[in-house]
Amino acid sequence: MIELARSSVQTWECDQMGHMNVQFYVEKACDALAAFGTTMGLGPRALADKDLVLEPADQHVRFLRELRPGTPYFLRGGAVEAGVMALTMYSELVMTASGDVAATVRTVAHLRDLKDDEIHGFDDGARAMAMHNKVEIPAHGAARGLTLDPPREPAPALADAEKLKLIPTFEGVVRPSDCDLSGEMLPRFFMARVSDAIPNLLVQTSGRNRGDGGTVGGAALEYRFIYRRRPRVGDVLAIRSGLRAIGSKTYVWAHWLFDVETGEAVATAEAVAVAMDMTTRKAIALPDDLRARLEPLVIEGLSI
């Protein structure tokens, strides 16, 4: 793998659990994607000349270790596959001091025309350069609690979420600070919206209020995001969430993100999460009272 980014965890990137928030893993992975694009002849200037953007369409993230404030890290990665219409890239975030892998990201990316939203193919030269840095996804980067099946088609609509009685967990406006220079919402903020939704989800489903503190928290182990459309400044977004499965320690939530005005899905996502002892920082079995409240909420066949 080649090095693609290097930095350290900032305090403002950390959440109420005391570790780097999930949205910033997506941001760092997108930094790595942009850097890898330069090795393919698809750097920012080359893309701007053709009104193209290299962006994720499907991302799978595994969280292996917590990243606390001040921790130095770097990202390394390469191309798993370089097809005509999609680039599959693998990257991992490594803790500089210990050499431990803190997170892994599999990104399926494409080239989109900013003028007409059409997906463009990668030319032979870019594909060849990508495969100069070919890698295999290691065991610690493979999906574990989620599958990587093709996403549902057609995408769900807001009306579908209402029929299933999915839980309203977020609604808000896309702000200029959420967007790139073309006015489209950055991938980081898709994950940020879901992260912001989780406290509402927890209090509605388990009665647990993160604002009250307590000895039991939660942490994500895996996420998968399907990016369906890039919202723009001023769009009103809403999330509907539902429980897909529950195990001895883990539970799997699905989150559908919608444009409220059109009712169209802008993204669909799912996550594997665990309850966490805030003192030991270890995953624990789901408390009996939490399990009792969650089991009736499982929706069979819920997908992204």
C-alpha positions as a printed Julia matrix, in Angstrom:
304×3 Matrix{Float64}:
   0.0     0.0     0.0
   1.09    3.58   -0.56
   0.7     6.4     1.96
  -2.19    8.73    1.1
  -2.73   10.98    4.13
  -1.17   11.82    7.5
  -2.47   13.92   10.41
  -3.65   13.67   14.04
  -6.99   13.53   15.87
  -8.31   16.93   16.91
 -10.4    17.42   20.04
 -13.23   18.97   18.04
 -13.4    15.79   15.92
 -14.39   13.74   18.98
 -17.9    13.12   20.27
 -19.61   12.4    23.6
 -18.08    8.91   23.61
 -14.63   10.51   23.83
 -13.34    9.19   20.49
 -13.16   10.45   16.91
 -16.64   10.67   15.46
 -17.59    8.4    12.57
 -18.02   11.31   10.14
 -14.3    12.05   10.25
 -13.35    8.5     9.23
 -15.36    9.15    6.07
 -13.63   12.5     5.61
 -10.17   10.91    5.93
 -11.14    8.11    3.53
 -12.27   10.71    0.99
  -8.94   12.52    1.46
  -7.23    9.22    0.64
  -9.44    8.78   -2.44
  -8.53   12.25   -3.69
  -4.83   11.57   -3.13
  -5.09    8.24   -4.93
  -6.78   10.03   -7.81
  -3.62   12.06   -8.34
  -1.69    8.8    -8.91
  -4.18    7.99  -11.7
  -3.82   11.33  -13.46
  -7.11   12.43  -11.9
  -5.94   15.16   -9.55
  -8.12   18.18   -8.74
  -6.92   20.3   -11.67
  -7.34   17.51  -14.21
 -10.86   16.81  -12.93
 -11.81   20.52  -12.88
 -10.7    20.93  -16.51
 -13.3    18.31  -17.49
 -15.99   19.3   -14.94
 -15.68   15.87  -13.33
 -15.63   14.77   -9.71
 -14.17   11.54   -8.3
 -16.55   10.54   -5.51
 -17.65    7.54   -3.46
 -20.76    5.65   -4.51
 -20.55    2.82   -1.95
 -18.42    2.75    1.2
 -17.88    0.06    3.81
 -16.08    1.07    7.01
 -14.84   -1.17    9.82
 -13.85    0.44   13.13
 -11.18   -1.64   14.87
  -9.78    0.67   17.55
 -10.77    3.93   19.18
  -8.97    7.11   18.16
  -8.68    9.54   21.05
  -7.73   13.25   20.9
  -4.11   13.89   19.96
  -3.5    10.49   18.35
  -1.26   10.72   15.26
  -2.23    8.57   12.29
  -1.7     8.0     8.59
  -3.69    6.37    5.8
  -2.38    3.89    3.28
  -4.11    2.04    0.48
  -4.41    1.09   -3.15
  -6.71   -0.17   -5.88
  -8.55   -3.46   -5.49
 -10.1    -3.26   -8.94
 -10.16   -0.63  -11.68
 -13.16   -1.18  -13.91
 -14.39    1.01  -16.71
 -17.26    2.48  -14.7
 -16.04    2.03  -11.12
 -12.84    2.09   -9.09
 -12.73   -0.11   -5.99
 -10.2     1.23   -3.51
  -9.08   -0.06   -0.12
  -7.56    2.19    2.54
  -6.76    1.8     6.2
  -6.15    4.29    8.96
  -3.06    3.38   10.98
  -2.03    4.7    14.4
   1.47    6.09   13.88
   2.87    5.29   17.33
   1.77    1.65   17.57
   1.3     0.65   13.95
  -2.15   -0.7    14.81
  -4.89   -0.42   12.2
  -7.72    1.67   13.66
 -10.16    1.48   10.72
 -10.52    0.1     7.23
 -12.5     1.51    4.31
 -13.56   -0.12    1.05
 -14.69    2.57   -1.38
 -16.36    2.03   -4.73
 -15.91    5.34   -6.57
 -17.0     6.74   -9.9
 -16.47    9.78  -12.09
 -19.49   12.09  -12.34
 -20.01   14.99  -14.72
 -20.97   18.09  -12.74
 -22.87   19.54  -15.7
 -25.34   16.72  -16.34
 -24.8    14.24  -13.45
 -23.87   11.48  -15.92
 -21.35    8.83  -14.82
 -18.22    8.75  -16.99
 -15.92    5.81  -17.56
 -12.26    5.66  -16.52
  -9.93    5.68  -19.5
  -7.37    2.95  -20.05
  -4.49    5.13  -18.87
  -6.12    5.95  -15.52
  -7.05    2.3   -14.97
  -3.52    1.15  -15.72
  -2.01    3.69  -13.34
  -4.45    2.62  -10.61
  -3.38   -1.0   -10.96
   0.27   -0.02  -10.45
  -0.81    0.18   -6.8
  -2.99   -2.95   -6.69
  -3.8    -4.37   -3.25
  -5.86   -7.2    -1.8
  -8.33   -6.52    1.0
  -6.88   -8.19    4.12
  -8.98  -10.25    6.51
  -9.25   -7.38    8.99
 -10.75   -5.19    6.25
 -13.43   -7.62    5.09
 -17.1    -7.18    5.93
 -18.05   -9.08    9.06
 -21.43   -8.08   10.45
 -22.75   -6.7     7.15
 -23.01   -8.06    3.63
 -21.88   -6.22    0.52
 -24.82   -7.26   -1.63
 -25.94   -4.89   -4.4
 -28.07   -2.06   -2.96
 -31.82   -2.16   -3.29
 -33.29   -0.84   -6.52
 -35.28    1.21   -6.89
 -34.19    3.33   -3.96
 -36.75    3.69   -1.17
 -38.94    6.79   -1.05
 -40.02    8.72    2.02
 -43.51    7.24    1.57
 -42.0     3.74    1.89
 -40.41    4.7     5.2
 -43.73    6.0     6.49
 -45.5     2.76    5.53
 -42.9     0.76    7.47
 -43.27    3.15   10.42
 -39.55    3.85   10.49
 -38.48    6.16   13.29
 -37.92    9.88   12.55
 -34.43   10.57   13.89
 -33.18   13.7    12.12
 -34.37   16.66   10.06
 -32.35   19.7     9.07
 -31.07   21.99    6.34
 -27.89   21.55    4.27
 -25.68   24.5     5.12
 -22.95   26.11    2.99
 -20.3    24.83    5.42
 -21.48   21.26    4.64
 -20.71   21.63    0.94
 -17.88   21.74   -1.56
 -17.18   24.61   -3.97
 -19.9    23.42   -6.34
 -22.51   23.65   -3.55
 -22.97   19.89   -3.12
 -22.92   18.22    0.31
 -19.61   16.53    1.1
 -19.66   12.77    1.85
 -18.57   13.43    5.44
 -21.89   15.12    6.18
 -23.99   12.13    5.13
 -22.37   10.26    8.0
 -22.58   13.35   10.22
 -26.36   13.46    9.79
 -26.66    9.81   10.84
 -24.36   10.42   13.8
 -26.51   13.36   14.87
 -29.58   11.12   14.58
 -28.34    8.38   16.93
 -29.14   10.12   20.27
 -32.72   10.66   19.06
 -32.88    7.04   17.95
 -31.66    5.78   21.32
 -34.02    7.83   23.45
 -37.02    6.8    21.32
 -36.18    3.1    21.27
 -34.45    2.43   24.57
 -35.22    5.42   26.78
 -31.47    6.08   27.11
 -30.48    9.75   26.99
 -26.81   10.29   26.17
 -27.09   13.77   27.6
 -27.5    12.27   31.06
 -24.1    10.55   30.96
 -24.11    7.09   32.54
 -21.81    4.08   32.5
 -23.17    2.47   29.33
 -22.57    4.02   25.93
 -22.35    2.71   22.41
 -19.96    2.36   19.51
 -20.19    1.48   15.83
 -18.28   -1.53   14.54
 -19.18   -1.28   10.86
 -21.0     1.07    8.51
 -22.03    0.81    4.9
 -23.2     3.84    2.93
 -24.82    3.93   -0.5
 -24.57    7.49   -1.85
 -27.5     8.0    -4.23
 -27.56   11.75   -4.84
 -25.57   14.74   -3.59
 -27.87   17.24   -1.81
 -27.27   20.94   -2.36
 -27.17   24.02   -0.13
 -30.61   24.72    1.3
 -32.06   21.22    0.8
 -34.02   19.9     3.77
 -32.96   16.38    4.74
 -34.67   13.86    6.99
 -33.66   10.44    8.32
 -35.88    7.48    9.02
 -34.3     4.62   10.96
 -35.23    1.02   11.62
 -33.81   -2.04   13.39
 -32.79   -4.8    10.98
 -31.34   -7.42   13.35
 -30.26   -8.0    16.95
 -27.67  -10.41   18.34
 -26.1   -11.19   21.72
 -23.87   -8.1    21.7
 -24.63   -6.34   18.44
 -27.58   -4.77   16.7
 -27.93   -3.59   13.09
 -29.72   -0.35   12.23
 -30.74    0.87    8.79
 -30.89    4.6     8.09
 -32.6     6.1     5.04
 -31.78    9.74    4.21
 -34.35   11.68    2.21
 -34.82   15.01    0.5
 -37.99   16.17    2.25
 -39.16   18.31   -0.68
 -38.99   15.52   -3.27
 -39.32   12.44   -1.06
 -36.31   10.89   -2.85
 -33.57    9.0    -1.05
 -30.19   10.75   -1.14
 -28.47    7.87    0.68
 -29.15    4.59    2.43
 -26.96    3.2     5.19
 -26.69    0.45    7.75
 -24.55    0.04   10.84
 -23.5    -2.64   13.29
 -23.27   -1.24   16.82
 -22.53   -2.52   20.32
 -23.21   -1.37   23.85
 -19.99   -0.17   25.49
 -18.88    0.04   29.11
 -17.7     3.63   29.4
 -15.24    2.75   32.19
 -13.48   -0.23   30.61
 -14.08    0.99   27.01
 -15.08   -2.58   26.12
 -18.12   -3.98   24.34
 -20.65   -5.62   26.64
 -23.65   -7.88   26.2
 -26.85   -5.96   25.54
 -28.52   -5.23   28.89
 -31.71   -7.26   29.36
 -33.9    -4.17   29.55
 -32.45   -2.84   26.31
 -32.93   -6.15   24.52
 -36.55   -6.36   25.7
 -37.28   -2.94   24.23
 -35.46   -3.57   20.95
 -36.63   -7.07   19.97
 -40.2    -5.99   19.04
 -38.76   -3.28   16.75
 -36.96   -5.65   14.35
 -38.2    -5.24   10.74
 -37.5    -8.35    8.68
 -36.06   -7.71    5.25
 -35.09   -4.1     5.9
 -32.24   -3.27    3.52
 -30.25   -0.47    1.94
